[in-house]
Amino acid sequence: MSPEAPVAARLREVRLPPGSRIGILGGGQLGRMTAMAAARLGYSCHIYCPSEDEPALQVTPAHTIAPYEDTVSLAAFADTVQVVTFEFENVPAEAAKTLAAKVPVRPGWKALHIAQNRLREKDFLTGIGVPTVAFREVAQPSALARAVEDLGRPAVLKRAMLGYDGKGQVPIKAGTVLDEAWAAMGAERGVLESFIEFSSEISVIVARGLDGTVATYDAVENRHVNHILDTTTAPARIDEGLRIEAERLARRIAEALELVGLVAVEMFVTRDGRLLVNELAPRPHNSGHWTIDACATSQFEQLVRAVCGLPLGSTERHSDAVMKNLIGHAVDDWLEILEDPSAKLHLYGKAHARPGRKMGHVTRLYPKTG
Ligand code: AMP
């Protein structure tokens, strides 16, 4: 018997076969697209979310509508599924614990705990030798002046927890009054970051399987408008050395998190050609939607494979791609998009378009360049 044989045998035992049910915390478009990929492989999903009106509920056979604090509903949900994953990282720690007592939660506690808090995230990254933006913890308003003195202006004050799409982020410019900035951040604990004059923003999505296999997608370039992702271009227009380094950092992070699932690693490319990690998201990510149409395996299928203990799929990109989010009333252009032969339209089934709301996305494919 080869030395790997016992490992292979154990993996067969923990592999969840098609027909199994995956529990997903969160009912948004990321859950919806994960459930669609799961269905293609013969799995079904049970969505747990606090509201009735969610995109993932339209494409799944089983739902629990309850708050994340409701441990009785969580325990009942756990009894109906063979594994639990999540489509957003701000799951209360207690909820993750209740679930983990009954069923594997993938990615696990460590990835969730770190990604929920910008300070923990930066400490973790620094601890494993991954460069981040210069930062200071600001535990109370009186500490802000000292932090601004240390880092200089311009800087950005962010909530330590529960900030996304630019929410809870306040620029500190030459004339900014610090008390007003603190009040605008709207949290009890913050992190002050140096403002980075970046030449571009990129991200790398990396998957890690139950057997420790790691697979990265090509680094992509992201353009934000009003702090919300607007466009992702695949591949990123960066030189080979940076591309390799970005992938190396992403792998390092996935391994150090002992991840089973996906993590999206967002980075700044500085004007002097360095990479600084800005943020981690241990779940499918908006900057990975292009993989549905341009890669052998989408990020959503890859998540299903990882959490079910299946072999990871090929991340090979067969086309270049530009993914554009359809935000608010941009979705009204659906007919024109359908008439464009290079465009693949994805709508999330949301009834009402509001400013800033992600209603869908469109991916345009181009011949592969590199
Ligand atoms: P975040 O929520 O941290 O991903 O920030 C959203 C967007 O705000 C980023 O993608 C950047 O475009 C911008 N941003 C955030 N932090 C900084 C920073 N320290 N310097 C410059 N731009 C930033």
Residues whose N, C-alpha, C, O or C-beta is under 5 A from the ligand:
A	BS01	AMP	V133 V156 Y164 D165 G166 E193 S194 F195 I196 H224 H227 E279
